[in-house]
Amino acid sequence: MEDEVDRLVAAWRRERPDLDVEPLEVLSRVSRLARHLDRARRLAFSEHSLEPWEFDVLTALRRAGSPYQLSPGQLLTQTLVTSGTMTNRIDRLTKKGLVERLPDPSDRRGVLVRLTEEGQDRADQALAGLLDQERAILAELSRAQRGELAGLLRQLTAPFDNIPG
């Protein structure tokens, strides 16, 4: 079965036979798959009136376990955004009734961000919708192939995820 990347690679090999275009065979497919995944994510989240960034914050809190709360700093670490961006996101989610700010009992000046019941329901429903979308994307692969692909992708991403600082 031929795909768009096969056609792109063939064209570059014809036009630039002096270049090794082999990386395109893998990374162009990863890039195209990321675009398809982004569309699937947006669809799954929009069905629950959530933006992707809202899903990221809500699910970070949900994964924290009961009582589903984290400090803003912990949320920064998990969502990879700046402090100012996180403050804005917490404000917006608070206005929507999906999270609440509470005083941090271990730090008089600190706050904790806690998932509301509504936030938990939305996160759970959106996650279920996302998993349906992702299963459809992976449907052509066997369980063994999915495991092999996950391992290979882990080899590529782990160095980026484990950079100090």
Secondary structure, DSSP 8 states (H G I E B T S, - for coil): ---HHHHHHHHHHHH-TTS--HHHHHHHHHHHHHHHHHHHHHHHHHTTT--HHHHHHHHHHHHT-TTTEE-HHHHHHHHT--HHHHHHHHHHHHHTTSEEEEEETTEEEEEEEEE-HHHHHHHHHHHHHHHHHHHHHHTTS-HHHHHHHHHHHHHHHHHHHT---
